[in-house]
Amino acid sequence: MGLPVDFLVIGGQVNDCTQAIKLLGERQAEWVLADRGYDSQAILDHIEAMGAVAVVPSKSNRKQQRTHDKELYRKRNRIERCFSILKYFRRFATRYEKLKQNFNALVALACSWLHLQLYVDTA
C-alpha cells in the first residue's frame, strides 16, 4: 500500500493538476507516477527539473505522444488503494467537515493513522 507523503486541500471545483507543481515542491524522487490528467508540459518540466522520471501516460489529444514505463505505471494502483483506505473514514469520504481547517485536520489525522499502522500491533 502506498502511504501519503503530503496533501493539499483545494475546492471541489478546482482541477487537481493546477496544484501539482505546488504539491511536488522541491522534493527529490526517482519517479513521479500520475494519471493522464497530469500530462501538461509545465508539470512534466517541473518533474524533469526535480531530477525524476515522469511516469505519466500521454493524453489522447497530445500531438506528440510520449512513451512511459508501463511496468512502473502499474504501481500507481497503490495511490488508488491509499485513497480507498482513507475513504473508510466516513467524515473524509463524505466531506462532512465544511471548514477547510477542520477538513485539513481530519485528513492529517487519517494520514497519520495510516502511518501508525506500520508501527502499532493491534492484534
N, C-alpha and C positions, 0 to 999 in steps of 0.2 A: 504494500500500500504506500502511496506517496503521502508525504506529510507537508502541510503548508509551511512555507518559509516566511511569507509576508502576505498581507492583504490590504486592499484599498476599497472602501465602501463608497459607491457612487450611486447616483439616482438610477432608477429603473429605466428611464427614457434615454440614458447616455450609453452610447456604444462602448463596449469593453475595450476595443482596440485603441480608442483615443487615450486611454490611460496606461497602455502597455509600457511605453518608454519611461514614464514616471515610476511605475512599479518595478521595472528592471533596475533602474537607477545605475549605480556604479558597481553592481555585483560582478563577481567573477564566476564563470561557468564554462564547462566544456561544450555543452549543448543547451539549446533552448527549444523545447518542444511546445508547439502550439497548433491550433487548428487553422483551417483556411481563412477564417475571419481576421487573422493577424498577418495576412500576406499583403503588407504595404511596404513600399520601398523605404520609408522612414524607419519603420521597426526593424526591417532587415539590416539596414545600415547601422543602426544602433547595436544590434546583436553582433555584427561583424566588428564594430569598434570595441566591444567588450572582449573580443578575442574568442568568441564562441561560434559554434556552427549552428545555423538556423535550420531546424528540422520542422519546416512549415510547408505543407503542400501548396502548390500554386492554385489560385482561384481559376475558375474555368474561363473567365473573361480576360485573363492576363495575356497580353500579346505574345510575350516570350515566356513559355512555360519553363519553370525551373525544376530540377530534379531534387529529390530528398531521400534520405536513408529510410527506406520503408521498414526495415527491421527495427531500427531505433524508434521510429514513429509509433510502432505498436506499443511501446512503453507508456504512451500518453494515456492509456486507459487507467493508469494509476491516479492521474489527476481526476478523472471522472469517478473513480471509486472513492477518492477522498471526499468529493462533493456529496456522493451518495451517503457516506457515513455521517457527514456533517448535517445532512437533512434528517437524521434521526432526532436531532434537537428540533422539536416542534416549533419553538419560537424562531428558530433560524429559517426553517423551511417555509413558514407562513409569513415571515417578516412581521411578526407580532409587535415588535418594538417599533414605534413610529418615529422616535427621535434618533437622529444619526448617532449621537454619542452613546445612547443605550444599545443600539444595534452593534456599534463598534465594540463595546464591552462584551456583548454576547458572543460575537464572532471570536474575539480574543480568548474568551473562556472556553469555547468549543474547540478551538485550535490547540489550546493548552491541554485540554483533556485528551486529545489525540496523541500528543507528545508524551504525556504522563503514562499512557497505557503501555509504553515501551518499558517503563521502569517499575511500575507497580504491579504486583501479582495479586489479582483479585480472586483467584481460585481458592 
